[in-house]
């Protein structure tokens, strides 16, 4: 049995690390940056050839993420943005510059879509669903009409781990949502909210 090249073993382990901690991509040593940039270039070209996706400059997109953007459900990803492993993204989505989407997040744009402005930080296991359906008793749930109002997350917003955001919600610039919160109503600028449903705790100012 042929021994595996230790350098290749190291590189594969490094790829695993980057998939789940993609912020490390921008601090790679020059010798590692060479192969990592080529790896990303090849994967991003493949993704854009298979899905209706636009990817900006200097991004990291984990090949372990699930990104689906059929015609009419386009995904636009801005510059210097990362998407970590085990995320599921379904367009329409508009993702700004310097956005971080950490592992195991789900963003489904429904019909209207999700917009993430620049510098949004989304911690692991967040769920954003831009659709909902009726609950009338005279019709089974799966036969209820589906609605979509869209979700908008403002600039420099931080969603803590395990946050859920309901369809129709707008979170204004510089807001923070605490871990394990469910956002059912709009959040104003600079607010820190937490809980289920999320309520105002204090202001960042």
Secondary structure, DSSP 8 states (H G I E B T S, - for coil): -----HHHHHHHHHHHHHHH-GGGGGG--HHHHHHHHHHHHHHHHHHHHHSSEEE-TT-EE-TTSEEE--TTS-EEE-TT-EE-TT-EEESSEEE-TT-EE-TT-EEE-TTT-EEE-TT-EE-TT-EEE--EE---TTS-GGGS-EE---EEE-TT-EE-TT-EE-TT-EE-TT-EE-TT-EE-S-B-TTEEEETBTTEEEEE--
